[in-house]
Amino acid sequence: MGRRGEPRPGVRFLLLGLALPALVLTPSCARPVNTGHPSPASSASAASDLCTRLVSHWSREVLDGTTYGDYQSMGLSTGQFEILRTVVDAARTVQRHQGTSAADELIVRQARQACAERYRHGTPSGGSWQ
């Protein structure tokens, strides 16, 4: 003990040095533990969202006739390209009868539905070059 009944400065640091790791290493129930791996739900959502954006973009380009190359040059998998072909076929019919705006709405809606189904578990449902 130092003057006036206070602990010596070195003792304070020693106590803090022992208590700090215990506080840091104590698990907290208030926050989830980050394992470094995304949850299956977030993986499925992220994959589905990316698929929807890619398929929607390239479907519009194909419908407008402003695209080139094959599905690999578009950055699509075989499964995503199958979705694109189905979406574009339906959008062509709608565009002829109801206009471009209706076709665009159909593209987004069908791409979202098909991509959500394909990536419902966070990974594609299978096939070559998935």
Buried (B, 14 or more C-beta within 10 A) or exposed (E): EEEEEEEEEEEEEEEEEEEEEEEEEEEEEEEEEEEEEEEEEEBBBEBBBEBBBBBBBBBBBBBEEEBEEEBEEBEBBEBBBBBBBBBBEBBEEBBEEEEEEEBBEBBBBBBBBBBBEBBEEBEBEEEEEE
